């Protein structure tokens, strides 16, 4: 198995009250010492340091800004060859996420998509036929080299920041691996 040096980034504002649940899902990866877990925060919520510490994560305080800028600012302050942006509610197991990160780190793919749990059979079939990622991001696992190559997230975008990043990665020839839910 390849040693992965990766960073999982969870945005506190986007996660909202589901932050503890999301951290509980990805926290086992931190204990394996292959990943670091960072919570990006521009809210200043005084409860966050205690919540973040409980799951072995570190808090990255950034200035209030759209999601794209928050993520770009956070990534300049972290290390890791693999960046993981789990979308809230889509990551069901640390093991599955770890396998994706290993594939990205090994160079099998540049980007792995974390498929949404709510996709129906018809939606999955259409996604396979089109062989294109959907505009809305399901969550991403990507190489840092590709993130830097395309200039990171669009700093002006908020909710659409990861979806637009995915579209640019696809347009620039990054090898995408869609992941079944």
N, C-alpha and C positions, 0 to 999 in steps of 0.2 A: 504494500500500500504506500502511496506517495504521501510524504509529509506536506501538509497544506498550511501555508501561512496566510490566513484570511482574516477579514474583518467583517463582522455583521453590524450593519447600521440600522437602527430603529429610530424613527423620528417621533419624538414625544408628542408633538402637536397632532400629527396625523393619527397616531395610535390612540390618543385620548384615554378614556377610561379602560380600554383594552390593553394598555401597556403591560401591566403585570402578567396577563395571560400570554402575551407574545413573548415576553422575556422568559417565562417559565418554559416555553417550548424550545427556545434556542439556547438556553443556559447550559444544557449538557455538553454542547460543543465547546464551550469555554473551559469546562473542566477537563477536556481532552487535550488542552494546551495547543491545539492546532489553530484556534480561532480566538480573536479578541471580540468583545461585544461592547459596542458604543451606543449610547443613547444621545441623540442630537436634540438639544433643547434650546428653544428661544422663548419659552414661556416664563421662566423664572419661578415656576411652581416650587414652593418650599418643601413639598412632600417628595419630590423626585430624588434627591440624593439618597434618602433612606430606601426607596423602592429599588433604585438602580443597584445600590450596594448589596441588597438582599440576593440579587441574581448574579453577582460577580461581574457586573458590567461597570463601565466608567461613563461618567457624564461629560459630554462635550457641549459647553455653553457657546452658543453662537448668537449673533445679532438678529433681531426680528427681521425676517425677510421671507420671500417665497421659498417653497421647498427646494427648488433647483439651486438657489444660492446657499441655503442652509447646508445641503449635502455637499456642494463644492467646497464650502468653507471647512466643513468637518473633515473631508478627505485630505485636505492639505495638511492636516494635523495628525494623521494616522499612517501606519505602515501596513503592508500586506499585499500579496500578489493577487489575491482574489477578493472582490468586493461583493457582499451579499446584502441585498435590499429585500427582506421578506415583507410582502404586503400583509397587512393585518388579516388574520383569519385564514390564510392560505397555507401556511406551513404547518403540517400535521405531525412531522417527526424530525428530530434532530438527525437521525440516521439518513433519511432521504436527502436532507439538505447537505449533509457531509459528503454523500456520494456525488452529488452534483458538483460540489466545490472541488473534489478530487479530479473529476473529469475536466473541469475548466483548468485547474492547475497543471494537469498533465498535457494540456494542449489538444485534447480530443475535440473540444468546442471552445469558442470564445465567449459565448453567452448561453446560459441555460435559463429557461423560463420556468417559473413556479406557477403551475396552472391553478386557476381558481377552483375551489371545491364545488361551486354551484353550477358549473357548466353541464348542460344537458347533453344527451347523445348526439342530437342534431348539431349543436354548436361545436362539439369536438370534431365531428365529421367535416363540417365546413372549414374549420381551422386547418385540418389536415389537408383537405383538397386545395385550399388557397396557399398552403405552405408559407403563410405570412403571419407575423404576430399581430394580435389585435391591437388597436390603438391604445386601449387601456392596459397599463402594465399589471401583470399578475404577480409581480415580484421578480427580481432578477438576481442572477449569480453571474458575475462577469469578471474577466481579467482586468486588472488595474491598467495594464498596458493599453487595452482598447478604450477604457474610460478616458485616459489621458490623451490618446491619439485623436479622439474626436472632440476634445475640449470639454469633457464633462457634461453636466446637466445645463440646460438653458436656465440661467439665473433669473429670468423674468417669469418663469412658469412655476405654478404652485401644484395643484392636483395633477396636472398633466406632465409634470417634469420627467417621471420615469417612463411614461408611455412614449413621449417624444424622444427620449434618449434611446429607447428600444428601436424606434423607427429609424433614427440616424444610424444606429449600429447596423441594422439590416441593410440600409441603403449604401453603407460604406463597405459591405462585403464581410462583415463579421459572421463567423459560422455559428448559427443558432441551433440549439437543441430544444425543441418543444418538449415539455414534460407532461405526461398524462397525470390527471388528478388521482 
